[in-house]
Amino acid sequence: MKILLNNCKLYDGSIVNILIKDKKINKVSSNEIISKNINKIVDLQNKLVLPGMVDIHTHMRDFNLSYKETFKTGSNACIKNGITTFCDMPNSIPPTTTIEMLNKKIDLSINLNIKAYFFIGLDEKSNYKDVKKMCKKAKGIKIFLNESTGKMNFNLSNLDKRIFNINTLYLFHAENESILDIPKYIKNINRKIHICHISSKKEYEYAKELKKTYKNLTYEFAPHHMFLDINSIKNENISKVKPFLKSKEDKEFILNQFILDDQVIYATDHAPHTIEEKIEKGLYGFPGVDTSLKLLINLVKENKIDYQKIINAYSYLPSKILGLKKVGKIQKNFLANIIVIDENYNHKIKNEDILSKSKWTPFENWKFSSKVIKTIYNGKIIYEE
């Protein structure tokens, strides 16, 4: 299968043609590309092309929570909004703490149009043998040092200590001073450690302090901590998320560090609930995949970041810590995961625009200037407006 994309605008403003052969980018050239047996030629008319986004932090629900989101509805929201790879967290119902549940999630993801990866969780019954076996199929272990959805924070000292020395990626839900507790569990300083959803100046400083010892440590910012604060949402129940929204000063600090820090990863922590549940029960979490890329492109339009920043934080660096090869760049021999963007689509987003099954967003009525008009995954066009 060959697809030729003509007149593509790259992140640096240059106009190129891209030849896709099977699943990979075969050629990127500023000159006309002539090739035999091309199946489809698409003139993009100087529209922006970026590598597909890689979201390493989502909660795609399904199973007992399929009324909130399913892998199918969540992945469709990803596809329409420029995400071609996502990772699902383990604090689902049932939780991903057994080989059986991990296999069920993998089986459920096989027929999706994009790639899903999975993290496993721990509980009191977790044993070294099973966890090590699960890590051959999963991308890492999520460890909760604070309360969050799913009740997966428990006394970790009761577990077999060998679990914390498996050669895998360890992700931590660690808030405030809990970040500094990570060395209690991960003694090997060469292990890959990732701190989820840093939400304040204090947490950022703790993470940077830990990185002095753990050179392979990475960390992420979620869009709601970059763009919302404790006063952004009037309804207290709707505003609930973990970690909590912080002060305006913390929000501005996190956003500024995103702009300045070339090591930060951007991830949604997509955690959909129905709006009725949010209002009535104040459950933790926001839907995020419908708006995450739009928010970043707004920053480009405001001259706060460039498109290279988006590629690094939301595609290349996430791919790198997941150990994905040839993902996150528009370059010869890289996988043809490409999104096409209309940079001049000015609109206000409404809840009815949300493709996630939750059908609401904390960014309702925000002004955006872009939309994805085409998504290509592994060389196949899977979405066209």
Residue pairs with C-beta under 8 A, 6 or more apart in sequence:
1 20
1 21
1 22
1 39
1 379
1 380
2 19
2 20
2 21
2 26
2 35
2 37
2 38
2 39
2 40
3 19
3 20
3 38
3 39
3 40
3 41
3 42
3 336
3 376
3 379
3 381
4 17
4 18
4 19
4 20
4 33
4 35
4 38
4 40
4 41
4 42
5 17
5 18
5 19
5 20
5 42
5 44
5 49
5 338
6 17
6 41
6 42
6 43
6 44
7 15
7 17
7 43
7 44
7 45
7 46
7 47
8 15
8 16
8 17
8 18
8 44
8 46
8 47
8 49
8 340
9 15
9 44
9 46
9 47
9 48
9 49
10 16
10 48
10 49
10 330
11 48
11 50
11 306
11 307
11 308
11 310
11 311
12 307
12 308
14 30
15 30
15 46
16 28
16 29
16 30
17 27
17 28
17 29
17 30
17 31
17 32
17 33
18 25
18 27
18 28
18 49
18 330
18 338
19 25
19 26
19 27
19 28
19 29
19 33
19 35
19 38
20 26
20 336
20 338
20 376
20 379
21 379
22 379
23 335
23 336
23 378
23 379
24 326
24 333
24 334
24 335
24 336
24 379
25 330
25 331
25 332
25 333
25 334
25 335
25 336
25 338
26 35
26 332
27 33
27 35
27 332
28 330
28 331
28 332
40 381
42 374
44 340
44 374
47 340
47 341
47 342
47 343
47 373
48 307
48 340
48 341
48 342
48 343
49 330
49 338
49 339
49 340
49 341
50 82
50 307
50 310
50 311
50 315
50 330
50 338
50 339
50 341
51 311
51 315
51 316
51 327
51 328
51 329
51 330
51 334
51 337
51 338
51 339
52 82
52 83
52 84
52 85
52 114
52 315
52 337
52 338
52 339
52 375
52 376
52 377
53 82
53 83
53 84
53 85
53 292
53 293
53 314
53 315
53 339
54 83
54 84
54 85
54 86
54 314
54 315
54 318
54 319
54 322
54 324
54 327
54 328
55 78
55 83
55 85
55 86
55 87
55 267
55 268
55 270
55 289
55 292
55 314
55 318
56 86
56 87
56 194
56 220
56 265
56 267
56 318
56 321
56 322
57 87
57 89
57 196
57 197
57 220
57 222
57 267
57 268
57 269
57 270
58 74
58 86
58 87
58 88
58 89
58 267
58 268
58 269
58 270
58 271
58 288
58 289
59 69
59 88
59 89
59 91
59 92
59 149
59 269
59 270
59 271
59 272
59 285
60 69
60 70
60 71
60 74
60 75
60 86
60 88
60 92
60 116
60 270
61 68
61 69
61 70
61 74
61 92
61 272
62 69
62 70
62 71
62 92
62 105
62 108
63 92
63 93
63 94
63 104
64 92
64 93
64 94
65 92
65 93
67 274
67 357
68 272
68 273
68 274
68 277
68 357
68 358
69 272
69 287
69 356
69 357
69 358
70 357
71 88
71 105
71 108
71 109
71 112
71 116
72 112
73 355
73 356
73 357
74 86
74 270
74 272
74 289
74 356
74 357
75 86
75 112
75 113
75 114
75 116
76 355
77 287
77 289
77 290
77 354
77 355
77 356
78 84
78 86
78 114
78 289
79 113
79 114
79 375
79 377
79 382
79 383
80 290
80 355
80 372
80 375
80 383
81 289
81 290
81 291
81 292
81 293
81 294
81 355
81 372
82 293
82 339
82 341
82 372
82 375
83 114
83 289
83 292
83 293
84 114
84 115
84 337
84 339
84 375
84 377
85 114
85 115
85 116
85 117
85 318
85 319
85 324
85 327
85 337
86 114
86 115
86 116
86 117
86 270
86 289
87 116
87 117
87 118
87 119
87 139
87 322
88 96
88 105
88 116
88 117
88 118
88 119
89 96
89 119
89 121
89 142
90 96
90 97
90 118
90 119
90 120
90 121
90 142
90 150
90 152
91 121
91 142
91 144
91 148
91 149
91 150
91 152
92 150
93 150
94 101
95 101
95 121
95 123
95 150
95 152
96 102
96 105
96 118
96 119
96 120
96 121
96 138
97 120
97 121
97 122
97 123
97 125
97 126
98 130
99 130
99 133
99 134
102 118
102 120
102 134
102 137
102 138
103 137
105 116
105 118
106 118
106 137
109 116
109 118
113 377
113 382
114 377
114 382
115 377
117 138
117 139
117 322
118 137
118 138
118 139
119 138
119 139
119 140
119 141
119 142
119 171
120 131
120 134
120 135
120 138
120 140
120 141
120 142
121 141
121 142
121 144
121 150
121 152
122 131
122 141
122 143
122 152
122 156
122 159
122 163
123 152
123 154
124 154
124 158
124 159
126 159
126 163
127 160
128 160
128 162
128 163
131 141
131 163
131 166
132 166
135 141
135 166
135 168
138 168
139 168
139 169
139 322
139 323
140 168
140 169
140 170
140 171
140 192
140 194
141 163
141 166
141 168
141 169
141 170
141 171
142 152
142 171
142 172
142 173
142 196
143 156
143 170
143 171
143 172
143 173
143 185
144 150
144 152
144 153
144 172
144 173
145 153
145 172
145 173
145 174
145 175
145 178
145 181
145 182
146 153
146 173
146 174
146 175
146 178
146 242
146 243
147 153
147 242
148 173
148 242
148 284
149 242
149 271
149 283
149 284
149 285
153 173
156 185
164 170
164 185
164 186
164 187
165 187
165 188
165 191
167 191
168 192
169 192
169 193
169 194
169 321
169 322
169 323
170 185
170 186
170 191
170 192
170 193
170 194
171 193
171 194
171 195
171 196
172 179
172 182
172 193
172 194
172 195
172 196
173 196
173 197
173 242
174 181
174 182
174 195
174 196
175 199
175 203
175 242
175 243
176 200
176 202
176 203
176 206
177 206
179 195
179 203
179 206
179 207
179 210
180 206
180 209
180 210
182 193
182 195
182 210
182 214
183 210
183 213
186 193
186 214
189 213
189 214
189 215
190 215
190 216
191 214
191 216
192 216
192 218
192 321
193 210
193 214
193 216
193 217
193 218
194 217
194 218
194 219
194 220
194 265
194 321
195 203
195 207
195 210
195 217
195 218
195 219
195 220
196 219
196 220
196 267
196 269
197 220
197 221
197 222
197 225
197 243
197 267
197 269
198 204
198 207
198 219
198 220
198 221
198 225
198 254
199 222
199 225
199 243
199 244
199 245
199 246
199 250
199 254
200 225
200 243
200 246
200 250
200 253
200 254
201 249
201 250
201 253
201 254
203 243
204 219
204 253
204 254
204 257
207 217
207 219
210 217
211 217
218 263
218 265
218 317
218 321
219 263
219 264
219 265
220 264
220 265
220 266
220 267
221 254
221 257
221 258
221 264
221 265
221 266
221 267
222 267
222 268
222 269
222 288
223 266
223 268
223 288
223 291
223 292
223 295
224 241
224 245
224 269
224 286
224 288
224 362
225 243
225 245
225 246
225 250
225 251
225 254
226 251
226 254
226 255
226 258
226 295
227 251
227 255
227 295
227 363
228 245
228 251
228 362
229 245
229 246
229 247
229 248
229 250
229 251
230 239
230 244
230 245
230 246
230 247
230 248
231 248
232 239
232 245
232 362
233 239
233 245
233 362
235 279
236 282
237 278
237 279
237 280
237 281
237 282
238 275
238 278
238 279
238 282
238 362
239 245
239 362
240 278
240 282
240 283
240 284
240 285
241 269
241 271
241 284
241 285
241 286
242 284
242 285
245 251
257 264
258 264
258 266
258 305
258 313
259 299
259 304
259 305
259 309
262 312
263 317
264 313
265 313
265 314
265 317
265 318
265 321
266 292
266 296
266 310
266 313
266 314
266 318
267 314
267 318
268 288
268 289
268 292
269 285
269 286
269 288
270 286
270 287
270 288
270 289
270 356
271 284
271 285
271 286
271 287
271 288
272 285
272 286
272 287
272 356
272 357
272 358
273 283
273 285
273 358
274 358
274 359
275 351
275 358
275 359
275 360
277 283
278 360
286 361
286 362
287 354
287 356
287 358
287 360
287 361
289 356
290 349
290 353
290 354
290 355
290 356
290 361
291 349
291 361
291 363
291 366
291 368
292 314
293 310
293 314
293 370
293 372
294 349
294 368
294 369
294 370
294 371
295 363
295 368
296 305
296 309
296 310
296 313
296 314
297 310
297 341
297 343
297 368
297 369
297 370
298 367
298 368
298 369
298 370
299 305
300 306
300 307
300 310
301 343
301 369
311 328
311 329
315 327
315 328
315 329
316 327
316 328
316 329
317 328
318 328
319 327
319 328
320 328
326 333
326 334
326 335
327 334
327 335
327 337
328 334
330 338
335 378
335 379
336 376
336 377
336 378
336 379
337 376
337 377
337 378
338 375
338 376
339 372
339 374
339 375
339 376
340 372
340 373
340 374
340 375
340 376
341 370
341 371
341 372
341 373
342 370
342 371
342 372
342 373
343 369
343 370
344 369
344 370
345 368
345 369
345 370
345 371
346 367
346 368
346 369
347 367
347 368
347 371
348 365
348 366
348 367
348 368
349 361
349 363
349 364
349 365
349 366
349 368
350 364
350 365
351 359
351 360
351 361
351 364
352 359
354 360
354 361
371 385
372 383
372 385
373 384
373 385
374 381
374 383
374 384
374 385
375 381
375 382
375 383
376 382
